[in-house]
Amino acid sequence: MAKAHCDEQKLYDRIALEKITIHPFVWDTLYLYLGDHISGINFIVSYYVEKDEPIPIVDCQKILRYARIMNEMVDKILHPEKMEKENHRLEKIKNENMLMHGVVRELVSHYIGNDIMGINFIVSFYLDPKSEEPVPVEDAKKLLNYTQSMGAFLDKLRKATKRDVSF
C-alpha cells in the first residue's frame, strides 16, 4: 500500500475548489486496463491465500505480466506524448487532448505507480532466475493489500472528480 502523499489533502482540496474532472473516456480506459488486471491479480492471489498456499511460479509470472501491462498503460495515459502507434483507445486520448489535470496526474502517479512498483518488487524477488521460489502466503497478502489500495484510491479519486451536470 502506497504511503499517503505528503500533500494529499491539499491536492484533493484543489480538485474540489477548481472542480477538476477526468474525461469519462479516460476513466473508461483506466478501468479497462487497470480494473481487469487488478481483478486478475486478485483472483490469482486470493485463490492461494484462501488455501493458505504459496503462489506457484507460473502464476507469479502472470501477476508480473499484469503489473507490467498496468504500468505501461498508466504511463501512456499520464503521458500521451509518449505514445507512438497505439491502439485506437489510447490514440484517442492523445489526439483529442483528453489530458489529465496535473493534480490528478500527481495522485495517480503516486498511488497507482507506487502500488504497481510494490507488486513488481515482491513478485520479481521470487522470480529471480537463480532461485525461483513460490511467493509465500505472507507476501501474497501484501500483494492483495496493493491491489485493494489501488481499488480504494480509484474509488476515492472517482468520487472527488465526479461532477453533476444539470441541464
N, C-alpha and C positions, 0 to 999 in steps of 0.2 A: 504494500500500500504506500503510495507516494506521500511524503510528508506534506503537511499543509504549506501552501505557497505563503511566503512571508507577507505579501500584500493582498492576500485573498479577499478579505472583507472590502478593502478599497477598490479592488477590481470589480467585485460584484456590485458595490455601490455605484461605480461608474456605469456599469451595464444598466442599472435601474435609472440613474439620473439622465444618461444620454439616450435611453431607450434603444440600446444596441440589440439588434436581432441577428439571426442567422437565416440565410435564404432557405426556404423549405427544401429546395433541390439539394442543397449542401447537406442538410440534415438527413435526407433520404440516403444520400451517398455514404455519409458517416455510418448510419445504421446498417446499410447494406454490407459494407466492408468490415466494420468493427463488430457489429452485433452478431453476425453469422459466425465470425471467427471466435469471438468471446464465448458464444454458446458452444461451439465445437470444443474449445478448451475445457469449459465447464463440464460438459458431458464426459469427456475422457477422464478428467481428474476426479470428478465425483464418483464415477464408477469404481475406481480403485480405492478411494478414500473410504467409501461405504463398505467395501470388502476388507478394509484395513490391510491392503496390499500395496507394495511399491508399484510405480508406473514403469512398465517394461520399455526398453529402448525403442522399439518400433513405434509406440505411442508417443514417446518423448520427441521423436523426430517429427511426428505430425504436429505436436504442440509448437515446436520450434518453427516449423514452416508457417503455421497460422500466425504466430507472433511476427515473423518477418513480413508476411503479407500485410498485416495491420500496420506495421511500422512504415512500410513503403507507401501505403495508401494515405496515412495521416500526413506524412511528409509531403506528398503531392497535393493534398487538399490544402495544407497550410502554406505551401509554396508552389502555386500553379505555374510559376515561371520556370520551374524545373522540368515540367512536362515536355515530352517530345511527342512522338506518335503514341498516344494512349488510346484507351477505349473511349467510346463516344461519351459516356457519362463524365469521365474526368476531363475530357476536352471541352465539354460544355461549361464546366466550372471556370476553366481558363478563358475560353473565348467569349463568354457572356459576362465576364467580370463579376463573378459571384464571390469575390474575395471575403474572407472573414475579417472582421474588425481586429485590430491589433490586440485589444484587451482579450478577446475570445481566443485568438491565436496563442497568446501567452498562457492562458489557462489550459487549453487543450495540450499544448506542447509540454507543459509542466506535468499535469496529471496523467494524461494518456501516455505521453512519452516515457515518463519515469516508471509507470506500471509495466509497460511493454518491456522496458530495459530490465526490470526485475524478473520478469518471466524468462527473458532471454538468458539472463545471468544464471538463474537456477538450473534451467534445462541444459544449457551449454556446459555447465560444470560437470554434469553427469554424462554428457555425450563426448567427453574427452576421448579421442581415439586410443589413447594409451591404456585407458582403464574404464571402458564403458560400464556403467552400473545403472540399475533402475533408480528412479527418483524415490527416496523413502517417503513414507506416509507423512512424516512431519513436514518435509519440504513440499509435498503435494498440497498440503493445507495452505501453505504460503502462496502457492500458485492460485488457489481459489480466492485468497484474500486480494490478490492483484486483480483478478477478473471481476470480483464483486466491487472492488474500489472503482474500476473503470465504469461499470454499470451505474453505480451510485453517482459518480461525477457527471456522466452524460445526462442522467435524470435531473440533477441539480442545475446543470447548465441549460437544459431544455426549459425548465421552469423559469429560470432567470431571464432568458432571452425571448420567451413567448410574449407576444403582444396581441391583444384582442383587436380585431378590426371591426369597425362598425360602419354601416352604410346608411 
